Amino acid sequence: MVRYNDQSSLIAMRLKYGTRLGLARLIAEHMQEFVGECSDDATIVPVPLHRSRLWSRGFNQSVLIGRELCRNTGIAMNYNLICRHKATPPLRGMTGKERQKTVDTAFALRGDARPSIAGKSILLVDDVYTSGSTSSACARLLKKAGAKQVLVFCWARVISEIENG
């Protein structure tokens, strides 16, 4: 993971909004160095997009990153375990509390997901970790379904001045 700054945000934004899909490979290569911390039964689970955002963007950047991580490591990926059943506004510019309230109930487990999660280590893949609200909402569902552990793999993390100081 890298610190979210002008350079790392440019890479994330070019992938997400500039359709520079090859950047998913670069991001996955950086994540790959942490795979050794995962157990043999790990499954990659990308953070899902709501179908309206998927239709407008044409792809889910977390799925692209997860696919490259899967290809590079041999770890299985399942992008059908969690769905984002509520459309949410873009989180950019929201406070941590606003983000948490917005995404808290936005995700749900797919009906047949529990057997694929129970007892497994999950690598939850996302592009940017800002407040942790999205990751926490997804991790809560995965843990409730019996995941042994949930490890958050992201490209860049926003470090606040409070955390840094």
C-alpha positions as CSV (number, residue, x, y, z in Angstrom):
1,M,0.0,0.0,0.0
2,V,1.2,3.5,-0.7
3,R,0.3,6.8,0.9
4,Y,-2.5,8.6,-1.0
5,N,-0.9,11.7,-2.5
6,D,-0.8,13.5,-5.8
7,Q,1.0,10.7,-7.6
8,S,-0.9,7.7,-6.2
9,S,-4.2,9.5,-6.6
10,L,-3.4,10.2,-10.3
11,I,-2.9,6.4,-10.9
12,A,-6.1,5.5,-9.1
13,M,-8.1,8.2,-10.9
14,R,-6.6,7.3,-14.3
15,L,-7.7,3.7,-13.8
16,K,-11.1,4.6,-12.4
17,Y,-12.1,7.5,-14.6
18,G,-9.6,7.6,-17.4
19,T,-10.1,4.0,-18.4
20,R,-6.4,3.3,-18.2
21,L,-7.2,-0.3,-17.5
22,G,-3.5,-1.5,-17.6
23,L,-2.9,0.4,-14.4
24,A,-4.7,-2.4,-12.6
25,R,-1.7,-4.6,-13.3
26,L,0.7,-2.1,-11.7
27,I,-1.5,-1.8,-8.6
28,A,-1.8,-5.6,-8.3
29,E,2.0,-6.0,-8.6
30,H,2.3,-3.6,-5.6
31,M,-0.3,-5.6,-3.6
32,Q,1.4,-8.9,-4.5
33,E,4.2,-8.4,-2.0
34,F,1.8,-8.8,0.9
35,V,0.2,-12.0,-0.3
36,G,2.7,-14.1,1.8
37,E,0.7,-13.0,4.9
38,C,-2.4,-14.9,3.6
39,S,-3.3,-18.4,4.3
40,D,-3.6,-21.1,1.6
41,D,-7.4,-21.0,1.7
42,A,-7.6,-17.3,0.8
43,T,-10.1,-15.9,-1.7
44,I,-9.9,-12.5,-3.4
45,V,-13.2,-10.5,-3.1
46,P,-13.3,-7.2,-4.9
47,V,-15.4,-4.4,-3.4
48,P,-18.5,-4.3,-5.6
49,L,-20.0,-1.4,-7.5
50,H,-23.7,-0.7,-7.7
51,R,-25.0,-1.9,-11.1
52,S,-25.8,1.7,-12.1
53,R,-22.2,2.8,-11.6
54,L,-21.0,-0.3,-13.3
55,W,-23.1,0.4,-16.3
56,S,-22.0,4.0,-16.5
57,R,-18.3,3.3,-16.0
58,G,-18.2,0.0,-17.9
59,F,-16.0,-1.8,-15.4
60,N,-15.3,-2.2,-11.7
61,Q,-11.7,-1.2,-11.0
62,S,-11.5,-3.5,-7.9
63,V,-12.4,-6.5,-10.1
64,L,-9.7,-5.5,-12.6
65,I,-7.1,-5.3,-9.7
66,G,-8.4,-8.5,-8.2
67,R,-8.2,-10.3,-11.6
68,E,-4.5,-9.3,-12.0
69,L,-3.7,-10.3,-8.4
70,C,-5.4,-13.6,-9.0
71,R,-3.4,-14.1,-12.2
72,N,-0.1,-13.2,-10.5
73,T,-0.6,-15.3,-7.4
74,G,-2.9,-18.1,-8.2
75,I,-5.3,-17.1,-5.4
76,A,-8.9,-17.7,-6.4
77,M,-11.2,-14.7,-6.9
78,N,-14.9,-14.6,-6.4
79,Y,-16.6,-11.3,-7.3
80,N,-20.1,-12.7,-6.6
81,L,-20.1,-13.0,-2.9
82,I,-21.1,-9.4,-2.0
83,C,-23.3,-7.0,-3.9
84,R,-23.8,-3.3,-3.6
85,H,-27.6,-3.3,-3.6
86,K,-28.0,0.4,-2.7
87,A,-26.8,3.1,-5.1
88,T,-24.8,5.7,-3.1
89,P,-23.6,9.1,-4.2
90,P,-19.8,9.4,-4.8
91,L,-18.1,9.4,-1.4
92,R,-15.5,12.0,-2.4
93,G,-15.6,15.0,-0.2
94,M,-17.6,13.4,2.6
95,T,-16.5,13.2,6.2
96,G,-15.8,9.8,7.8
97,K,-19.1,9.8,9.6
98,E,-21.0,10.7,6.4
99,R,-19.2,8.0,4.5
100,Q,-20.0,5.4,7.2
101,K,-23.7,6.4,7.2
102,T,-23.8,6.3,3.4
103,V,-22.3,2.8,3.0
104,D,-23.3,1.1,6.2
105,T,-26.3,-0.7,4.6
106,A,-25.3,-0.4,1.0
107,F,-23.9,-4.0,0.8
108,A,-25.4,-7.4,1.1
109,L,-24.3,-11.0,0.8
110,R,-25.5,-12.9,-2.2
111,G,-27.9,-15.7,-1.2
112,D,-25.5,-18.6,-1.8
113,A,-22.3,-16.9,-0.6
114,R,-22.0,-18.3,2.9
115,P,-20.4,-21.7,2.0
116,S,-17.8,-19.9,-0.1
117,I,-16.9,-17.6,2.8
118,A,-17.1,-19.8,6.0
119,G,-13.7,-20.6,7.5
120,K,-11.8,-18.8,4.7
121,S,-9.4,-15.9,4.7
122,I,-10.7,-13.1,2.5
123,L,-8.6,-10.6,0.6
124,L,-10.9,-7.7,0.2
125,V,-9.6,-5.6,-2.7
126,D,-10.3,-1.9,-3.3
127,D,-8.4,0.9,-4.9
128,V,-8.3,3.6,-2.2
129,Y,-8.8,3.3,1.5
130,T,-10.0,6.7,2.8
131,S,-12.0,6.4,6.0
132,G,-12.4,2.6,6.1
133,S,-16.2,2.8,5.9
134,T,-16.5,0.8,2.7
135,S,-14.0,-1.8,3.8
136,S,-15.6,-2.1,7.3
137,A,-19.1,-2.5,5.8
138,C,-17.9,-5.3,3.6
139,A,-15.7,-6.9,6.2
140,R,-18.6,-7.0,8.7
141,L,-20.7,-9.0,6.2
142,L,-17.9,-11.4,5.5
143,K,-17.1,-12.0,9.1
144,K,-20.8,-12.5,9.9
145,A,-20.9,-15.1,7.1
146,G,-18.1,-17.0,8.9
147,A,-14.9,-15.7,7.3
148,K,-11.8,-16.7,9.3
149,Q,-10.2,-13.3,8.6
150,V,-10.6,-10.4,6.3
151,L,-7.5,-8.6,5.0
152,V,-8.0,-5.3,3.2
153,F,-5.8,-5.0,0.2
154,C,-5.8,-1.5,-1.4
155,W,-3.6,0.6,-3.6
156,A,-3.4,3.8,-1.6
157,R,-4.4,4.9,1.9
158,V,-5.4,8.4,2.9
159,I,-3.4,9.3,6.0
160,S,-5.0,12.2,7.9
161,E,-2.9,14.8,9.6
162,I,-4.2,13.5,13.0
163,E,-2.9,10.0,12.2
164,N,0.3,11.4,10.9
165,G,1.0,13.8,13.7
